[in-house]
């Protein structure tokens, strides 16, 4: 088989997005909902603001009382009330009367304009106003426009208006909007419970001594932190050797406690690649291919398939559903490959399970300022770093001078994101456009 016959990144990802199940709903108070995905559209429970209020510290008045004010003939209005934020007072304003008012306080029914402190004659910007009694009067030397500095009831939202939509990520600013709109609890998708398993007899836990042939397991930490950023909850993070019985044991023991399994290592064609030995359709732990009436049988089969993708790094990829319907990803073991594979395939799948309206990340065009080679007929994903100054058009270079080697775990720290090179490109030259995804937001 040639590279031209490999599955594309888009085909593999579409199979994932088609097969992953949606997680159930739960109701949470706003204070507990940070990071979850909204499951239903949510409507405002009140008008926002709920009443006309002042946009400035100043004076509430009737605009017609200032119509004749000039520098030569200023108008003087009597101050009859003080209106701090939070008051429910609604003083009557007669001709020639005004009320001192603070930002956010309700506008008197008789008032139709606000004049800020700085627009009245005799105001001293250096004089403190906190704790001072209201003046007896205010003097104006120009007319005040009707409606000036008034925030009208419902100007932001009306009762029943949509505040947030199903599929949106509940970020701090979005939760704040919901709270302001009178919403106290929301219906969200549950977080996917994830088991992370690094495979390979050569792996040792960080901090343990190494003998010849052994390496430290960095993938477990990498994937656990990535799962957290994708809204998942890691409930198991473990390592197994190349003995198939160990992986089978974990899969069986987590049947009822995890929604997703993510494996690294053992996805290629080696004699000891344990993920294939356990999960391929004809292995004892695998799922047999089922019948489907769908026009695209290859897309809809749920069995764990081990495909070769037209990408670098990350060519060997495994994905499918376990017997109880849990998605399982089998990613390459090399750290850069595992990182890229997670971002391209696991992240969209986890977000889709949570009903996220936009599970696939955006890429933006940037300029390469160095040249590098790209393999023919494969999309290339290069750890890259931004070298342009803040505010300037983005320019990137590879994060390492040794290409996109999938084993270069120690050099990943230099990257600010990934550069993406089209499969038709074999050489990136300085000045060329490539696609870029920032990973530092």
N, C-alpha and C positions, 0 to 999 in steps of 0.2 A: 504494500500500500504506500502511495506517495503522500507527501504533505498536502497536495491539492485535494486529497480525498478525506482528510481529517475533518472532524466536526469543527464548526466555528465556535467562537466564544458566545456569539448571540444564540446559536442553536442550543448549546448546552444550558445557557441561562434560561432560555424560554422553557425548556423541559422542566427545569427546577420550579419556575414560577407557575407552571401548569399543575405540577403534582403536589406541591406543598399544601397541607390543609390549613384552613383558617382556625385560629384559636377561639375558644369561647369568650363570652362577655362576662364582665363583672362590674359592679358599681362601687366607686371609691369616692371618699370626700376629696375635695380639691387638694387639701394639704398632703394627701398620700398619692396623688395622681401624677407627680412629676415623672417624666420619661416614658409614660405609657402612651398608647395610641388611641385616639378617640374612636369609639365604635359607632356612634350615631351623631347626626347633626344636632347641634345644641343651640337653643333659642334664648334670647334675652328674657328675663323674668320681670323687667321693669323698663320704663323709659330711662335713658341715660343722656344727659343728666335728668334726674327725676323732677326738677323744677328749674325755672329760670334763675340763673345765679350770676354773680359778678366775676368778670375775668380779671379785675384789677382791685388793688386797694385804692379807695377813693370815696366818691360821693354818688349816691343814687338820687336821681332828680327827674323832673319832668322837662323834656327837651324844649317845650314851648316857653318855659319860664326863662330860657337863655337866648331866645330868638333875637333880642335887641342888644345883646352884649357887644360892646366895642372897647377898644383901648381907651378911647376918650370918655366912654360912658359905660363902665363895667356894671355888672349885675351882682347884687348881693342876695344870697339865699340863707334863710335861717336853718340851722341844724337842729332837728327835733328828735333824733333817735340815733342810737349806736347799734350796728348790726354785725356782730362777729360771725365767723363761720360756725355753723351748728345751731344757730338760733332759729326758732320757729316764729319769731315776731313778724308782723306784717303791718307796720305803722301807716296810718293814713297821711298822705302828703297833700297839703293844700297848696294854693298858689304861693310861689315864693318860698317853698320849703324843700328841704333835702335831708338825707340821712347819711351819716358816715357809715361806710360799708367796707368789709374786708373780702379778699379774694375767696370765692366759693360760697359766700353767704347768699341766701335767697333774696331775690329782688323784690322790693315792695310792689304790691299790685298796682299802685298808682304811679310807679316810676317806669320810665321807658328809655333811660340812658344812664351811663356811668361816666363820670369824669374822673380820671386818675389824679392822684395827689399832685403829680408833677405838672399838671395843667392848670392848677389854681394859682391865683396871685398870692404872693407872700409865702409860698411853700419853701422851706429851707431843707435842701436835701441832706444837710449835715446834722439836722436836729433829729433826735430819736422820737419815734411815735409810739413805740411799744409801751403800754401802761399809761399813756396820757389820756386825759378826758377829751371828749369831742369838743371842737371849737364851737363858739356860739353861732358862727356864720362862715360862709365860704364866698369868695369873690371871684368872678369869672369875667374875662375881657373878650371872649369870643363865643359864638353859639356852639352848642353841643348837638351833634347829629343824633337823631332818634335811632335807638337800637345799638348805639356805640358801646362796646365792651360788655355786651350781655350774651351770656351763653344760654341759648334757648333750650327749653325742655325737649328732650328727644333729639337734640341736634346730632348726637353721636349715634345712638341706637334707639329704635322704638321697640316697645313691648312686642315680642314675637319675632323680631329680626334675628337672622342667623348670626351667631357670634363665631362659631367654629364648626368645621365640617368633619364628617366621618373620614378617618384616614389621616388626620393631621396629628403631628407629634405634639404632645403636651409639654411645651417648653415653659420656662418661667413667665415670659411675657404673655403667652397665650392663656396660662392659668390666671394671670392678673386680669386680663380682659374678661374672662368668665366670672371671676369674683365680682368685678365692678358691675357686671350685668345681672347680679342677683342670683347667680347659680352657685349652689353649695356642694353638689356632687355630680359626677359624670359617669357615663357608661363607657368602659374601656375594654380593649382586648387584653386578656391575660398575657403575662410575659412568658415567652418560651423558656422552659426549663431545659438546660443544655448539659450534656455530658461531653467532656473533652478527653480524648484518649490518644496519647502519643504512643506509637508502636515502634518496636525495635529493640533487640537484645543489647544493642550498643549504648542505650540511653541511661544516663544517671541523673539524679536530681541535682540541681544547682547547689554547690557547696560540698558535694561528696567528692572524695578523691577519685582520680581517673587512672586506669591502667591503659596500656597500649590497646588501641582499638575502640575505646569508649569515648563518648562525647557527652556534653551536658545538654539536657533537655531544655531548650529555650522556647520551643513551640507551645508548650502548655501555658506559659505566662502570656505569650503573644496572643494566643487565641482567647484566653480567658478575659483579657482586657478588651479585645475587639468585640467579644460577645456583649460585654457590658455597654459599650458604645452603641451597639445595635439594639438595645432594649431587652436583651436576654438576661437570664439568671443562670449562672453556672452552679449546678448542684453537685457535679462530680468532675474532678480533674485528676487524671490518673495516667499511669504508664503501664504498658504490657510488653512482654518479650515477644519473640517470633513464634512462640508456642500458641497455636490456634485456640487451645482450650481456655487460655486466659482471656482472650477477647470474647469468646463465646460466653464465658461466665459473666463478664460485665454487661454484655447485651441482655442476657437473661435477667440479671439482678436489677436492671434499671427499667424493665418493661413498664412498670406502673409509676415510676417516679420521674422520668424525663420525657420530654416531648421531642427532643432532637439529639442526635449523636454526631459529633464531629471527630473524625479520625485524621491523624497525620502519619504519613509513612505507610509503606506496604501496599501502594496503589499501582505500582509499575509492573514489570514483567519478570522480576527476580524470583528465584526459586523459593525464597523465604518471605515473600511479600504477603504478610499475614492477612491484610484486609481482603485481598483477592481470595485467599484460601478459605476465608470464612463467609464472605458476602457475595461472591459471584453466583449467578443464578443456579448453577448446578452444584454448588458447594452445600454442605450440610446446614450451614447457617443462612443460606441465601433464600431469596424469594423466587419461585418459579415464574417464568413469563406467563402472563394471563391473556385470555382472549379479550379483544376490544373491537367494538364496532366503529370506533373513530376512524376517520379517513387516513389519519397519520398514525399508524400503529407504533412507529418508532418513538413518537413523541409521548404517547399515552401509556406505554408499558411502565409499570411501577417497579419492576425489578431493579436491583442495584446493577447499574451498568458501569463498566470501566472503559472509558473512551479515551482516545488520543485526540487532543485538541490542537488546532492550528494556532498555537500561541507560544511565546517564550517570555519568562519561564512558566512552568506549570502544565506541560503537555499531558501527563497522565492524570486523569480525573475520574473519580467514582462518585456516583449519586444514584439514589433510589429510595424506595420505602421498605422498611422492615416489615415482618409479618403482621405486626399490629398497627401498621400505617405510619410509624414514625419515620420522618426523613433522616437519612444518614448520608453524610458527606465523607468521602475518603480523599484527602488532599495529599499532595506530594509532601515528603518529609523535609526537604531542604528548606531552610527558614524563609528565604526570599520567595520561593515558590508557594509556600504555605501562606505567606502574607498576601501576595497578589491573588492567590486563589480564593482566600477568604473574602477579600474586597469585591471580587468579580462575581462570586457564586454564593457564598454562605450569607453574606450581609443582605443581598437582595432577597434571598429565601426567608431569612428570619423576619425581615421587614414585611414581606408579603404575608407571612403567617399572622402578623399582627394587624393586617388590613391597612398597612401604610399606603396612602394614595400614590406615592412616588417612591417605589422601592429601589429603583436603579439610579445611582448617583450621576450627576452631570459632570461633563468634561468640558474644559474651555480651551480655545486655541491660544498657544503661547509660542514664543520664538526660541529656538535652540541657538545657543551661542557657541557650541562646540559641535564637531562632527563625530558620528559614530556609525557603526555598521548595524544592520538589522537583518535577521534571517529571511530568506525568500519564502513567500507564501504563508508567513505566520505573523499575526499581530504580536508586537513586542511591547512589553511593559517594563519600563526602566525606572528604578528608584532614582529620583531626581531632586535637585535642590534649586530654589529660586536664587538668582544672583542679582536681580535688578533691585534698585532702591525703592523704598516705599513710595507709592503713588505713581510710579512709572509703569509702562506696559511690562507685563511679566516676561522675563527671560529665564531660561533654565539650562542647567548642565546636568549630566549624569552625576549621581551622588558619589560614584566611585570611578576611578580611572581604569577599572578592570572590567568594564561592561556590566551586564545584568546577571552575572554569575549567581545561580540560585543558592550557592552555598555560602555567600558572603554575608553571614549573619552579623559580624562585627561592624560592617560598614553601613548597615541599614540606618544606624543612628544619624547619619549625615543627611538623610533624605527629608525633604519637606512635603513630598508627594510623589506621584507616579506620572511619568510621561508615557504616552501611548502612541505607537507608531503603526500605521496601516500595514496590512499584510502585503500590499503591492509595493511597498517601499523597501529597498535593500540598503540604502545609504541615506542617513540624515546628515545634511550639510549645515554648516553655520549659516544662520539666517532663515532656515526652513521653519515652517510652522509644524508643530506637533500638538497633540491634545494633552491636557494636564489636569490632574485632580489633586487638589490640596488636601493634605491630611493633618493640618495643624489648626483647623478651625475649632 
